[in-house]
Amino acid sequence: MEKKMGSNNIDESSKIYPRNKEEESKKRSLSSRKLGRFLKEQRGRLYIMRRCVVMLLCWHD
């Protein structure tokens, strides 16, 4: 006999969803840290690109 997927929904959902608010807040803080790191890196890249464009526009022979 085949075992159907989703026959034991309670066990599967407990793996996906956090069990308490502590785990939920920890998960949220980790994702916000990743977002902060990503934004910081993008700001750095934008700053470098802006400086390069200004240098190229203001360059005289």
N, C-alpha and C positions, 0 to 999 in steps of 0.2 A: 504494500500500500504506500501511496505517496503522502508525504507530509505537506500540507498546504502552507504557503507563506501567509503570515499574518494570523495564524491560528492562535498564537499566544501573544496578543497585543499588549498585555500588561508588562511582560518581561521586556519586550522591545521598546516600549515607550519609556521605561525607566532608564534605559541606556542613553536615550536621546535627550530627554528633558532633565534638568537638574532637580534634585530631590528637595532642596531647601533654598532659602533666600541667600544664604552664605555662598553656596556654589554659583548661584545665578549672578551675584554681584562680582564674584571673582572672575567669572567668564566675561562679564561686561567690561571689567577693568583691563583684562588682557587684550580684548579687542580694541579698546580705546587707546591702549599703549601702542598697539600696532598702527593704528590710524595716526596717532601723534608722530610716530617715527616716520611714517610715509610722508606726512605733510611737511615735516622738517626737511626731509631729503628733497622733496619737490621744490621747496623754497630755496634751498641751496643751489639746485640746478637752474632755477629761474634767475637767481642772482648772477650766476656765472654767465649764462646766456646774455643777459642784459648788459653786463660789463663788456663782453666780447662785441656785441652789436655797437655799443657806444664807441669802443676803441676803433672798430672798422670805419664807422661813419666820420670820426674825427681825425683819422689818420691822413697826414699830408706827406707828399714826397718832397 
